[in-house]
Structure formats: C-alpha cells, structure tokens
Amino acid sequence: MLDLDDYLPYLLNRAGSRIARAFTRELRAHGITLPIWRVLAALQHRDRQSVSQLADSTAIDISTLSRILDQSERRGLAARARGVASDARSIELRLTPAGRALARRITPTALNYERTALAGLSPAEERQLKRLLVRVHANMAGLSGKGARGA
C-alpha cells in the first residue's frame, strides 16, 4: 500500500502547493500571477534567454509559456528580441525596465517565503536540501515523455 506520508512526489507537491498558494496571494497585490513571476524571476537571474531555455528554467511547457510571454509583453514587463546574428529565427526574451523594477520589488517577499520554508534548518541542511532537490530534478529528466504519468 502507498503511504502518502512517506511518498516523495506527494510530499514535494504538498510543500510546493502550500508555498505557491500563499505566494500567489502576495503576487496579486502586484497585479501578476505566479507563472508571470516565474518568468520575471528567471529573466532577472539570467536575462536574454531563448524560449526553450526559459521553458526549462521555469518548468513551464512552451505552449503555456507562449501565452504568459504574450501577457508579459502586453503589460510591458518582458520583450522578445532577435537573438544571435547568425540565426535570424533566434528569439531572445528579456526584461524591460518595468519588468526589472517589478522583479526587484517582489524579490524580498520571495526570499522571505524561502526563509519561512527553511525555518529550523541549519545552513548545511539548507544547502543539502537544495542539492538533493536539484538531483531529484535531474533524475526525473530520464523519465520525460516515457510514460511517467500518474506519480
């Protein structure tokens, strides 16, 4: 029998959902959604990303990401620009000054949510948890598109 109290996908989803619900309420005060924040945060971390890079870094599928980028552009938060000169089809995404300013205003709140989630862990435990989550994410790349549904 499956014990949800000890089942990793359930535990990850439960923790992530609680953080996301609470943080979404904070984002509403700034007039944005959680997916838009994820795009702003990813571009704040590393500006000028391709759509596929941004999809990977935000864990948002490309068709959904396209709609989020349209919304972000209409709001003046992000812009598409031609990428490298050697590939005329290459499009890079970047933050606008308004998007950068909004990301800067929200970042302290995002960091507070991280501090709250990690409360009671030592600095070494925090680093270990993050390393382990990166490893779990990498492990799951092997199942992409191979019928790993239903976890």
C-alpha positions as CSV (number, residue, x, y, z in Angstrom):
1,M,0.0,0.0,0.0
2,L,1.2,3.5,-0.8
3,D,1.9,5.6,2.3
4,L,1.4,9.2,1.3
5,D,3.1,10.5,4.4
6,D,6.3,8.9,3.1
7,Y,5.8,9.3,-0.7
8,L,8.2,11.8,-2.3
9,P,6.0,13.1,-5.1
10,Y,3.2,13.7,-2.7
11,L,5.5,15.4,-0.1
12,L,7.1,17.7,-2.8
13,N,3.7,18.6,-4.2
14,R,2.2,19.3,-0.8
15,A,5.0,21.6,0.2
16,G,5.2,23.3,-3.1
17,S,1.4,23.9,-3.3
18,R,1.3,25.5,0.2
19,I,4.1,27.9,-0.8
20,A,2.5,28.6,-4.2
21,R,-0.9,29.3,-2.7
22,A,0.4,31.8,-0.1
23,F,2.8,33.5,-2.5
24,T,0.1,33.8,-5.2
25,R,-1.9,36.0,-2.7
26,E,1.2,38.2,-2.4
27,L,1.6,38.5,-6.1
28,R,-2.0,39.6,-6.6
29,A,-1.1,42.8,-4.8
30,H,1.4,43.4,-7.6
31,G,-1.1,42.5,-10.3
32,I,0.7,39.4,-11.6
33,T,0.3,35.7,-11.5
34,L,2.7,33.1,-10.2
35,P,3.7,32.0,-13.8
36,I,4.4,35.6,-14.7
37,W,6.6,35.9,-11.6
38,R,8.5,32.7,-12.5
39,V,9.3,34.3,-15.9
40,L,10.3,37.6,-14.3
41,A,12.5,35.8,-11.7
42,A,14.1,33.6,-14.4
43,L,14.9,36.6,-16.6
44,Q,16.1,38.6,-13.6
45,H,18.5,35.8,-12.8
46,R,19.7,35.4,-16.4
47,D,18.4,37.9,-19.0
48,R,18.2,37.2,-22.7
49,Q,17.1,33.6,-22.7
50,S,15.6,31.7,-25.6
51,V,12.0,30.4,-25.2
52,S,13.3,26.8,-24.7
53,Q,15.8,27.9,-22.1
54,L,13.1,29.8,-20.3
55,A,10.7,26.9,-20.5
56,D,13.4,24.7,-18.9
57,S,14.3,27.1,-16.2
58,T,10.7,27.9,-15.2
59,A,9.3,24.3,-15.7
60,I,6.5,25.8,-17.9
61,D,5.6,24.0,-21.1
62,I,6.3,26.0,-24.2
63,S,2.7,26.5,-25.3
64,T,1.7,27.8,-21.9
65,L,4.9,29.9,-21.7
66,S,4.0,31.5,-25.1
67,R,0.7,32.8,-23.6
68,I,2.5,34.0,-20.5
69,L,5.0,35.8,-22.6
70,D,2.2,37.5,-24.6
71,Q,0.7,38.7,-21.4
72,S,4.0,39.9,-20.1
73,E,4.7,41.8,-23.3
74,R,1.3,43.4,-23.3
75,R,1.9,44.6,-19.7
76,G,5.4,45.9,-20.7
77,L,7.3,43.5,-18.4
78,A,9.2,41.5,-20.9
79,A,10.1,41.8,-24.6
80,R,11.1,39.5,-27.4
81,A,14.2,40.5,-29.4
82,R,16.2,39.0,-32.2
83,G,18.9,36.7,-30.9
84,V,22.3,36.0,-32.4
85,A,23.0,37.4,-35.8
86,S,24.0,34.0,-37.2
87,D,20.4,32.7,-36.7
88,A,17.7,35.0,-37.9
89,R,15.0,32.8,-36.4
90,S,16.5,33.0,-32.9
91,I,14.4,35.0,-30.4
92,E,15.7,36.1,-27.0
93,L,13.5,37.1,-24.1
94,R,14.5,40.0,-21.9
95,L,13.1,42.0,-19.1
96,T,12.0,45.6,-19.8
97,P,12.9,48.3,-17.2
98,A,9.4,47.9,-15.8
99,G,9.7,44.2,-15.5
100,R,13.1,44.5,-13.8
101,A,11.7,47.0,-11.4
102,L,8.8,44.8,-10.5
103,A,11.0,41.8,-10.1
104,R,13.2,43.8,-7.7
105,R,10.2,44.9,-5.7
106,I,8.9,41.3,-5.3
107,T,12.3,39.6,-4.7
108,P,12.4,40.4,-0.9
109,T,8.9,38.8,-0.5
110,A,10.1,35.7,-2.4
111,L,13.2,35.5,-0.2
112,N,11.0,35.8,2.9
113,Y,9.0,32.8,1.7
114,E,12.2,30.8,1.2
115,R,13.3,31.8,4.7
116,T,10.0,30.7,6.1
117,A,10.0,27.4,4.3
118,L,13.6,26.6,5.5
119,A,13.0,27.8,9.1
120,G,14.6,25.4,11.6
121,L,17.1,24.0,9.1
122,S,20.8,24.7,9.6
123,P,22.7,26.3,6.8
124,A,24.3,22.9,6.0
125,E,20.8,21.3,5.9
126,E,19.5,24.1,3.6
127,R,22.4,23.5,1.2
128,Q,21.9,19.7,1.3
129,L,18.2,20.0,0.7
130,K,18.7,22.2,-2.3
131,R,21.4,19.9,-3.7
132,L,19.1,16.9,-3.3
133,L,16.2,18.7,-5.0
134,V,18.5,19.5,-7.9
135,R,19.5,15.9,-8.1
136,V,15.8,14.7,-7.9
137,H,15.0,17.1,-10.8
138,A,17.9,15.8,-12.9
139,N,16.9,12.2,-12.1
140,M,13.4,12.8,-13.5
141,A,14.8,14.1,-16.8
142,G,15.3,10.4,-17.7
143,L,11.5,9.8,-17.5
144,S,10.5,12.8,-19.6
145,G,8.0,11.5,-22.2
146,K,8.4,7.9,-21.2
147,G,5.0,7.2,-19.6
148,A,5.9,8.6,-16.2
149,R,2.3,9.8,-15.7
150,G,0.4,9.3,-12.6
151,A,3.1,10.0,-10.0
